[in-house]
Amino acid sequence: MSDNWIVQNLNSALQTWSDKLAEIWTLLTQSPENFKGGAIWSVMTNINGGLKAIGYGLLVLFFAAGLVKTCGSFTDMKKPEHVVKAFIRFALAQGAVMSGMELLTAIFSIVQGIVTNIMSHSGMAGGTVTELPSEIVDKIEAVGMLESIPLWIVTLLGSLLITVLSFVMILTVYGRMFKLYMYTAIAPIPLATFAGEPTQSVGKNFIRSYAGVCLEGAIIALACIIFSVFASSPPAIGDTSLSAVTIVWNYVGELVFNLLVLVGAVKASDRIVKEIMGL
């Protein structure tokens, strides 16, 4: 382990990146019920339960509005097929509001099985620690005091970029988890729209959108796997006869480019899911 400040600073930034990559791997295998010990899930469950009363009220409202719009006159409601169809729709909508948590949990479990399957078949572990090559370490340690000043600047810029990209990536993954909680809490309201034929599209869009958020985990996992293979070889050091500043700049530049590719893929996971699933 080198005691050079420049080497330690770069290795610290790389360690932060590796830690965030490993944290993403862990988050993708966690369910909302187990995230942060389940405290957030407990609060969202209570909110969901409280909104069910409003959901039942909206259920009747949407049902009545649907009857008015779909039946031209009271005579239409006397037809058995209309009555049966309306009753089945109301019963299914009531079941959706009552068992909304179970429905969302089932969708998440199905998609989580896809994510787990992708990760297990990739044969990759959850992030490995990246360190500076020994050639660069030797080159940095051989630099004098005055010559190290521009090297400090390059190192600070590179470390800052790597650290910022690490947090941008992990924030995107945490954002997905937050969206799952929001969908769970508000579920009774959009699910109540199934009671009326004119409003049922809202409920369908809600289910599709929730499934899309769940599928973002699969896209993020694929992005991490592709990146791991893409960046399996460390950035080329190039000509060792170049100055230490040039070598470090070239190394950090290529490394940052690789990280930008992954961050871009992770941040675009929601758009990719919408394009794939036609959401």
ZIZI-V913680 format. One line per field, one symbol per residue. burial: 1 if it has 24 or more other ideal C-beta (glycine too) atoms within 12 Angstrom, else 0. Layout:
burial=???
This chain:
burial=000101101111111111111111101111111010000110011011001100110110011001100110000000000000010011011101110110111011001101100110000000100101100110110010000100110110011011101101110111011011111111111111111110110110011011111111111111111011001000101000000110111111001101111110111011001000000
